[in-house]
């Protein structure tokens, strides 16, 4: 068995866990000599690094970088410290919003920032094989997918093509908000959608839920404020 597979055994317990470990380990490109090292090694430090980077971004004080530096090392492998489940919205670019260099963030994007089977597999790969310490579900203000879901749930889902599938997928997280009172329904729906997907990822078996329980991984939620560029934890 490869060294990568063996090194991942500690993440899981039991025969089933070992089978999962072997499967994901076989996908890894391995710990090649000279590959980049991870910036931080604990979930709390990873969250702090994200938020510190966002503070720089929002203040217009982003770090100056030579993006060609480290290119050769990145060709040997990757060691991202955080994964982002973000929206496909063109106005939200995680590497910029968190002021991080290439290779630091493992990003999954879909309109509405919700968990899909493929996205879940990617996030599991990021955590179990690449070693990400935190997964952040990142929504944003004025989200078109959320707004469309709210309207479709209120008036009936008549959206064309596969756009209607987005509504069906986001319904479990957003529908309860329609039954509550308060201002700014659409922003409350943004937050509820984020929180729903955080809860799902925190308990997903056999990989993410076990890593969260063991303290090896944290799953958190936040939204990006389009006018200010600030990321607000929820």
PyMOL commands that set and color helices and strands:
alter all, ss='L'
color gray80, all
select helices_A, chain A and resi 3-7+9-11+14-25+43-58+71-74+94-97+117-130+144-155+163-179+185-203+208-213
alter helices_A, ss='H'
color red, helices_A
select strands_A, chain A and resi 82-86+105-109+134-140+218-224+231-233
alter strands_A, ss='S'
color yellow, strands_A
deselect
rebuild
show_as cartoon
